[in-house]
């Protein structure tokens, strides 16, 4: 009887450790809940992309066939060819890279300087400056849109790339305050003894920044670069208002703007190409959408490891 009781208790403890876990091992219930939650969240994010990719390769017959839901009967690349021609893909891609890339470089340089200055120097009104930076980030851009438009119009930079470059040089580009705070948080982690040692060796403030602080800020540089590039790439309203031109088109455009005008552009393309183009359908629209986000997807897959490491390191609290 005693042996049976001991065996029963041992089996009960074993089941409990398997389900609830122990100090050395996670329990089955916790692991199951975590993975179930991750699968659900992943499905919510991946479903639209998978549906878009599947639909972009379908023919018109596949769209009308109720038996075809996910796997198209053939990989119809004509959808991508027609969408690319109607969007003037290669020209729009090049201009998108320029419009997103040049302000990003200016953002990284200027925000790094401002963040370093706030992290390393004490001066009267520093807390007020930080408060203004936080407030300017919280303040919706729609509130300052009209005054900014009038200012750019008076300066004569509407319809030019300077409408994005000039604010970026002054560290007030799109979401510039959050980049300043990222650099501010990161530069606070750099040991002050390194800066003091460099100054003892004769290095000035600028040389200490370039030789000591900036090389160690690679995670912050990657994070800000990726965030800034993606935000400029996806920004359609401000780009159309300041750079592309509202009253008069400047010739600058992006893939996102071309996607916004996809129906009109495709109608114009269909008229000029004659019988070579088919009527606009969901597959061609999905192909155009896929083309607009494809460069970002490729960039993310290439830089994924560096991006995750950068997010982890910039989230560490300062000393």
Secondary structure, 3 states (H helix, E strand, C coil): CHHHHHHHHHHHHHHHHHHHECCCCECHHHHHHHHHHHHHHHHHHHHHHHHHHHHHCCCHHHHHCCCCCCCCCCCCCHHHHHHHHHHCHHHHHHHHHHHHHHHHHHHHHHHHHHHHHHHHCCCCCHHHHHHHHHHHHHCCHHHHHHHHHHHHHHHCCCCCCHHHHHHHHCCCCCCHHHHHHHHHHHHCCCCHHHHHHHHHCCCCHHHHHHHHHHHHCHHHHHHHHHHHHHHHHHCCHHHHHHHHHCCCCCCCCCHHHHHHCHHHHHHHHHHHHHHHCCCCCHHHHHHHHHHHHHHHHHHHHHHHHHHHHHHHHHCCCCC
